[in-house]
Amino acid sequence: MSNNENCVFAKAFGRVQGVGFRAFVRQNARRLGLAGWVKNCGDGTVELEAFGEKKELLSLLEILEQDAGFARVERIEKKFSSKKNQMEEFSIKF
């Protein structure tokens, strides 16, 4: 990840729907000062896009991989990029 990458798009696989995972993601993203969104997908995964400093983005991913509340995360696919943030806070999309 280069220094100018301020965005991560991630997809969580495993038991991540119906267990409070989206709220867990939002709580931790807000605590880290990140903006973005998280949503359930039709295939049983959860997608998120977060904007912020490199250190905080990496911290969020680490939290989600190691301690996800009642969820059981099997893996997280992630892609970092440079993208203009147009979000003011971190929210759950429905």
DSSP file (Angstrom, degrees, kcal/mol; ACC not computed):
  #  RESIDUE AA STRUCTURE BP1 BP2  ACC     N-H-->O    O-->H-N    N-H-->O    O-->H-N    TCO  KAPPA ALPHA  PHI   PSI    X-CA   Y-CA   Z-CA
    1    1 A M              0   0    0      0, 0.0     2,-0.1     0, 0.0    80,-0.0   0.000 360.0 360.0 360.0 125.2    0.0    0.0    0.0
    2    2 A S    >   -     0   0    0      1,-0.1     3,-1.5    78,-0.0    79,-0.0  -0.398 360.0-105.3 -83.5 166.6    1.5    3.3   -1.0
    3    3 A N  T 3  S+     0   0    0      1,-0.3    51,-0.2    -2,-0.1    -1,-0.1   0.740 116.0  58.5 -65.0 -24.0    1.2    6.4    1.1
    4    4 A N  T 3  S+     0   0    0     78,-0.0     2,-0.8     2,-0.0    -1,-0.3   0.457  77.4 105.4 -88.8   1.9   -1.4    8.1   -1.1
    5    5 A E    <   +     0   0    0     -3,-1.5    77,-0.3     1,-0.1    49,-0.0  -0.734  35.1 162.1 -84.8 114.0   -3.9    5.2   -0.7
    6    6 A N        +     0   0    0     -2,-0.8    46,-2.3    75,-0.7     2,-0.4   0.227  51.3  67.1-115.5  10.7   -6.6    6.5    1.6
    7    7 A C  E     -AB  51  81A   0     74,-1.9    74,-2.3    44,-0.2     2,-0.4  -0.986  52.8-168.5-137.9 141.8   -9.4    4.0    0.8
    8    8 A V  E     -AB  50  80A   0     42,-2.2    42,-2.4    -2,-0.4     2,-0.5  -0.999   5.1-163.3-129.8 134.0  -10.0    0.3    1.3
    9    9 A F  E     +AB  49  79A   0     70,-2.6    70,-2.3    -2,-0.4     2,-0.3  -0.966  23.4 177.9-108.0 128.2  -12.8   -1.8   -0.2
   10   10 A A  E     -AB  48  78A   0     38,-2.8    38,-2.4    -2,-0.5     2,-0.4  -0.956  23.9-157.6-136.4 151.9  -13.2   -5.1    1.6
   11   11 A K  E     -AB  47  77A   0     66,-2.5    66,-2.4    -2,-0.3     2,-0.4  -0.992  14.6-151.8-130.2 122.3  -15.4   -8.2    1.5
   12   12 A A  E     -AB  46  76A   0     34,-3.1    34,-1.6    -2,-0.4     2,-0.3  -0.813  10.1-164.0 -99.6 132.4  -15.9  -10.4    4.5
   13   13 A F  E     + B   0  75A   0     62,-2.8    61,-2.6    -2,-0.4    62,-1.1  -0.836  47.5  47.2-112.8 150.4  -16.7  -14.1    4.1
   14   14 A G  E    S- B   0  73A   0     -2,-0.3     2,-1.4    59,-0.3    59,-0.2  -0.908 110.7 -16.0 124.8-151.6  -18.0  -16.5    6.8
   15   15 A R  E    S+ B   0  72A   0     57,-2.2    57,-1.9    -2,-0.3    30,-0.1  -0.696  85.1 131.4 -90.1  85.7  -20.8  -16.1    9.3
   16   16 A V        +     0   0    0     -2,-1.4     2,-0.4    28,-0.5     6,-0.2   0.342  43.9  78.4-123.8   3.0  -21.1  -12.3    9.0
   17   17 A Q  S    S+     0   0    0     -3,-0.2    29,-0.0     1,-0.2    28,-0.0  -0.934  96.2  14.5-116.6 142.0  -24.9  -11.7    8.5
   18   18 A G  S    S+     0   0    0     -2,-0.4    -1,-0.2     1,-0.0    -2,-0.0   0.634 104.6  88.5  77.6  14.9  -27.5  -11.7   11.2
   19   19 A V  S    S-     0   0    0     -3,-0.2    51,-0.6    50,-0.0    52,-0.2   0.172 107.4 -96.7-129.7  15.4  -24.9  -11.5   14.0
   20   20 A G  S  > S+     0   0    0     50,-0.1     4,-1.9    49,-0.1     5,-0.1   0.659  79.1 136.5  80.0  16.0  -24.4   -7.8   14.4
   21   21 A F  H  >  +     0   0    0     -5,-0.2     4,-2.7     1,-0.2     5,-0.2   0.898  68.1  52.5 -66.1 -41.5  -21.3   -7.7   12.2
   22   22 A R  H  > S+     0   0    0     -6,-0.2     4,-2.7     1,-0.2    -1,-0.2   0.925 111.3  47.0 -62.0 -42.9  -22.3   -4.5   10.3
   23   23 A A  H  > S+     0   0    0      2,-0.2     4,-2.7     1,-0.2    -1,-0.2   0.878 111.2  52.7 -64.4 -36.8  -22.9   -2.6   13.6
   24   24 A F  H  X S+     0   0    0     -4,-1.9     4,-2.0     2,-0.2    -2,-0.2   0.911 110.5  47.4 -63.1 -43.6  -19.5   -4.0   14.9
   25   25 A V  H  X S+     0   0    0     -4,-2.7     4,-2.7     2,-0.2     5,-0.2   0.945 113.6  47.6 -61.8 -49.1  -17.8   -2.6   11.7
   26   26 A R  H  X S+     0   0    0     -4,-2.7     4,-2.7     1,-0.2     5,-0.3   0.918 110.6  51.6 -60.5 -45.4  -19.5    0.8   12.1
   27   27 A Q  H  X S+     0   0    0     -4,-2.7     4,-2.0     1,-0.2    -1,-0.2   0.924 114.9  41.6 -58.3 -46.8  -18.6    1.1   15.8
   28   28 A N  H  X S+     0   0    0     -4,-2.0     4,-1.7     2,-0.2    -1,-0.2   0.874 113.4  52.4 -72.4 -37.2  -15.0    0.4   15.2
   29   29 A A  H  <>S+     0   0    0     -4,-2.7     5,-2.9     2,-0.2     4,-0.3   0.923 112.0  46.3 -63.3 -43.6  -14.7    2.5   12.0
   30   30 A R  H ><5S+     0   0    0     -4,-2.7     3,-1.5    -5,-0.2    -2,-0.2   0.911 109.4  54.4 -65.4 -41.2  -16.2    5.5   13.9
   31   31 A R  H 3<5S+     0   0    0     -4,-2.0    -1,-0.2     1,-0.3    -2,-0.2   0.849 109.7  48.5 -59.8 -33.9  -13.9    4.9   16.9
   32   32 A L  T 3<5S-     0   0    0     -4,-1.7    -1,-0.3    -5,-0.1    -2,-0.2   0.450 118.9-112.5 -85.9  -1.3  -11.0    5.1   14.5
   33   33 A G  T < 5 +     0   0    0     -3,-1.5     2,-0.2    -4,-0.3    -3,-0.2   0.756  66.2 147.9  78.4  24.9  -12.3    8.2   12.8
   34   34 A L      < -     0   0    0     -5,-2.9     2,-0.3    -6,-0.2    56,-0.2  -0.619  35.7-149.5 -93.9 152.4  -13.0    6.6    9.5
   35   35 A A  E     +C   51   0A   0     16,-1.9    16,-2.9    -2,-0.2     2,-0.3  -0.759  47.4  78.1-109.0 162.3  -15.8    7.5    7.0
   36   36 A G  E     -Cd  50  90A   0     53,-2.1    55,-2.1    -2,-0.3     2,-0.3  -0.978  63.2 -84.1 142.4-152.7  -17.5    5.1    4.7
   37   37 A W  E     -Cd  49  91A   0     12,-2.2    12,-2.3    -2,-0.3     2,-0.3  -0.962  15.6-155.2-152.9 164.1  -20.2    2.4    4.6
   38   38 A V  E     +Cd  48  92A   0     53,-1.4    55,-3.0    -2,-0.3     2,-0.3  -0.987  20.0 172.2-142.6 143.9  -20.9   -1.3    5.2
   39   39 A K  E     -C   47   0A   0      8,-2.7     8,-2.5    -2,-0.3     2,-0.2  -0.997  32.6-111.1-152.7 153.1  -23.6   -3.5    3.8
   40   40 A N  E     -C   46   0A   0     53,-0.5     2,-0.3    -2,-0.3     6,-0.2  -0.566  33.1-146.6 -77.3 147.7  -24.9   -7.0    3.5
   41   41 A C    >   -     0   0    0      4,-2.5     3,-1.8    -2,-0.2    -1,-0.0  -0.831  22.5-115.1-114.7 157.1  -24.7   -8.7    0.1
   42   42 A G  T 3  S+     0   0    0     -2,-0.3    -1,-0.1     1,-0.3     4,-0.0   0.692 111.8  62.7 -63.0 -20.2  -27.1  -11.2   -1.4
   43   43 A D  T 3  S-     0   0    0      2,-0.1    -1,-0.3     1,-0.0     3,-0.1   0.337 122.1 -99.7 -90.3   8.1  -24.4  -13.9   -1.4
   44   44 A G  S <  S+     0   0    0     -3,-1.8   -28,-0.5     1,-0.3   -27,-0.1   0.444  88.4 113.6  90.8  -0.2  -24.1  -13.9    2.4
   45   45 A T        -     0   0    0    -32,-0.1    -4,-2.5   -30,-0.1     2,-0.4  -0.434  60.6-130.1 -94.2 174.3  -20.9  -11.7    2.5
   46   46 A V  E     -AC  12  40A   0    -34,-1.6   -34,-3.1    -6,-0.2     2,-0.3  -0.998  18.4-159.6-126.9 130.2  -20.5   -8.2    3.9
   47   47 A E  E     +AC  11  39A   0     -8,-2.5    -8,-2.7    -2,-0.4     2,-0.3  -0.802  11.4 178.1-106.8 150.4  -18.9   -5.4    1.9
   48   48 A L  E     -AC  10  38A   0    -38,-2.4   -38,-2.8    -2,-0.3     2,-0.4  -0.994  17.9-161.5-147.6 153.3  -17.4   -2.2    3.2
   49   49 A E  E     -AC   9  37A   0    -12,-2.3   -12,-2.2    -2,-0.3     2,-0.4  -0.988  18.2-175.7-133.5 125.3  -15.6    0.8    2.0
   50   50 A A  E     -AC   8  36A   0    -42,-2.4   -42,-2.2    -2,-0.4     2,-0.4  -0.949   9.9-159.8-127.5 143.8  -13.6    2.9    4.4
   51   51 A F  E     +AC   7  35A   0    -16,-2.9   -16,-1.9    -2,-0.4     2,-0.3  -0.959  41.4  78.9-122.0 137.6  -11.7    6.2    4.0
   52   52 A G  S    S-     0   0    0    -46,-2.3     2,-0.1    -2,-0.4   -18,-0.1  -0.988  76.0 -20.7 162.9-162.9   -9.0    7.6    6.3
   53   53 A E     >  -     0   0    0     -2,-0.3     4,-2.3     1,-0.1     3,-0.3  -0.415  59.0-115.9 -73.4 149.0   -5.4    7.4    7.2
   54   54 A K  H  > S+     0   0    0      1,-0.2     4,-2.5   -51,-0.2     5,-0.2   0.884 113.7  54.0 -50.9 -46.6   -3.4    4.3    6.3
   55   55 A K  H  > S+     0   0    0      1,-0.2     4,-1.9     2,-0.2    -1,-0.2   0.899 110.8  45.1 -59.7 -43.3   -2.8    3.4   10.0
   56   56 A E  H  > S+     0   0    0     -3,-0.3     4,-2.4     2,-0.2    -1,-0.2   0.866 110.8  53.3 -72.0 -36.7   -6.5    3.5   10.9
   57   57 A L  H  X S+     0   0    0     -4,-2.3     4,-2.0     2,-0.2    -2,-0.2   0.937 111.5  46.0 -61.5 -45.7   -7.5    1.5    7.8
   58   58 A L  H  X S+     0   0    0     -4,-2.5     4,-2.2    -5,-0.2    -2,-0.2   0.876 110.7  53.7 -64.7 -37.5   -5.1   -1.2    8.7
   59   59 A S  H  X S+     0   0    0     -4,-1.9     4,-2.4    -5,-0.2    -2,-0.2   0.916 107.3  51.1 -63.2 -43.5   -6.3   -1.2   12.3
   60   60 A L  H  X S+     0   0    0     -4,-2.4     4,-2.4     1,-0.2    -2,-0.2   0.938 110.8  47.7 -59.8 -47.5   -9.9   -1.6   11.2
   61   61 A L  H  X S+     0   0    0     -4,-2.0     4,-2.0     1,-0.2    -1,-0.2   0.895 111.1  51.6 -62.1 -39.6   -9.0   -4.6    9.1
   62   62 A E  H  X S+     0   0    0     -4,-2.2     4,-1.7     2,-0.2     5,-0.3   0.918 109.9  49.2 -63.2 -43.7   -7.0   -6.2   11.9
   63   63 A I  H  X S+     0   0    0     -4,-2.4     4,-2.8     1,-0.2    -2,-0.2   0.925 112.0  48.5 -60.7 -45.2   -9.9   -5.8   14.3
   64   64 A L  H  < S+     0   0    0     -4,-2.4    -1,-0.2     1,-0.2    -2,-0.2   0.829 112.6  48.1 -68.2 -32.1  -12.3   -7.4   11.9
   65   65 A E  H  < S+     0   0    0     -4,-2.0    -1,-0.2    -5,-0.2    -2,-0.2   0.795 123.5  30.2 -77.0 -28.3  -10.0  -10.3   11.2
   66   66 A Q  H  < S+     0   0    0     -4,-1.7     2,-0.3     1,-0.2    -2,-0.2   0.776 130.2  20.2-104.8 -31.0   -9.2  -11.1   14.9
   67   67 A D     <  +     0   0    0     -4,-2.8    -1,-0.2    -5,-0.3    -2,-0.1  -0.803  57.4 158.7-147.1  96.3  -12.3  -10.1   16.9
   68   68 A A    >   -     0   0    0      1,-0.4     3,-1.9     3,-0.3     2,-0.1  -0.122  47.2-124.1-114.7  36.3  -15.6   -9.7   15.1
   69   69 A G  T 3  S-     0   0    0      1,-0.3    -1,-0.4   -45,-0.1   -49,-0.1  -0.392  84.0 -12.6  62.7-127.8  -18.1  -10.1   18.0
   70   70 A F  T 3  S+     0   0    0    -51,-0.6    -1,-0.3    -2,-0.1   -50,-0.1   0.575 116.2 100.1 -83.7  -9.6  -20.5  -12.9   17.3
   71   71 A A    <   -     0   0    0     -3,-1.9     2,-0.5   -52,-0.2    -3,-0.3  -0.320  65.3-143.8 -72.4 158.1  -19.4  -13.2   13.7
   72   72 A R  E     -B   15   0A   0    -57,-1.9   -57,-2.2    -5,-0.1     2,-0.6  -0.880  16.6-160.7-123.8  96.9  -17.0  -15.8   12.4
   73   73 A V  E     -B   14   0A   0     -2,-0.5   -59,-0.3   -59,-0.2     3,-0.1  -0.679  13.9-178.6 -83.8 119.6  -14.9  -14.3    9.7
   74   74 A E  E     -     0   0A   0    -61,-2.6     2,-0.3    -2,-0.6   -60,-0.2   0.879  68.0 -23.3 -81.9 -42.6  -13.2  -16.9    7.5
   75   75 A R  E     -B   13   0A   0    -62,-1.1   -62,-2.8     2,-0.0     2,-0.4  -0.983  51.2-139.9-163.5 159.5  -11.4  -14.4    5.4
   76   76 A I  E     -B   12   0A   0     -2,-0.3     2,-0.4   -64,-0.2   -64,-0.2  -0.985  11.7-155.4-128.5 121.0  -11.4  -10.8    4.2
   77   77 A E  E     -B   11   0A   0    -66,-2.4   -66,-2.5    -2,-0.4     2,-0.3  -0.810  24.0-176.9 -90.5 134.3  -10.5   -9.8    0.7
   78   78 A K  E     -B   10   0A   0     -2,-0.4     2,-0.4   -68,-0.2   -68,-0.2  -0.972  21.1-170.5-138.7 149.1   -9.3   -6.2    0.5
   79   79 A K  E     -B    9   0A   0    -70,-2.3   -70,-2.6    -2,-0.3     2,-0.3  -0.974  13.6-152.0-140.1 123.7   -8.2   -3.7   -2.1
   80   80 A F  E     +B    8   0A   0     -2,-0.4     2,-0.3   -72,-0.2   -72,-0.2  -0.685  25.6 155.6 -93.9 147.4   -6.6   -0.4   -1.3
   81   81 A S  E     -B    7   0A   0    -74,-2.3   -74,-1.9    -2,-0.3   -75,-0.7  -0.956  46.0-103.0-156.1 173.0   -6.9    2.6   -3.6
   82   82 A S        +     0   0    0     -2,-0.3     2,-0.3   -77,-0.3   -77,-0.1  -0.949  53.0 155.3-104.3 121.4   -6.7    6.4   -3.8
   83   83 A K        -     0   0    0     -2,-0.6     2,-0.4     0, 0.0   -77,-0.1  -0.998  47.7-103.9-149.6 142.6  -10.3    7.7   -4.0
   84   84 A K        -     0   0    0     -2,-0.3     2,-0.5     1,-0.1    -2,-0.0  -0.547  36.3-132.5 -71.2 126.3  -12.0   11.0   -3.1
   85   85 A N        +     0   0    0     -2,-0.4    -1,-0.1     1,-0.1   -78,-0.0  -0.690  32.4 168.8 -81.1 123.6  -13.9   10.6    0.1
   86   86 A Q        +     0   0    0     -2,-0.5     2,-0.3   -51,-0.0    -1,-0.1   0.162  49.0  99.1-116.4  14.9  -17.5   12.0   -0.2
   87   87 A M        -     0   0    0      1,-0.1     3,-0.1   -50,-0.0   -52,-0.1  -0.807  52.5-164.0-104.1 143.9  -18.7   10.5    3.1
   88   88 A E  S    S+     0   0    0     -2,-0.3     2,-0.3     1,-0.1    -1,-0.1   0.730  74.7   1.6 -95.1 -26.9  -19.0   12.5    6.3
   89   89 A E  S    S-     0   0    0    -53,-0.1   -53,-2.1   -54,-0.0     2,-0.6  -0.839  83.4 -86.8-146.2-178.2  -19.3    9.5    8.6
   90   90 A F  E     +d   36   0A   0    -55,-0.3     2,-0.3    -2,-0.3   -53,-0.2  -0.883  53.0 172.4-101.2 125.1  -19.4    5.7    8.6
   91   91 A S  E     -d   37   0A   0    -55,-2.1   -53,-1.4    -2,-0.6     2,-0.5  -0.831  35.3-113.0-131.6 165.7  -22.9    4.3    8.0
   92   92 A I  E     -d   38   0A   0     -2,-0.3     2,-0.3   -55,-0.2   -53,-0.2  -0.876  30.0-146.8 -97.5 126.5  -24.7    1.0    7.4
   93   93 A K              0   0    0    -55,-3.0   -53,-0.5    -2,-0.5   -56,-0.0  -0.738 360.0 360.0 -91.3 142.5  -26.3    0.7    4.0
   94   94 A F              0   0    0     -2,-0.3    -1,-0.1   -55,-0.1   -55,-0.1   0.359 360.0 360.0-117.1 360.0  -29.6   -1.2    3.6
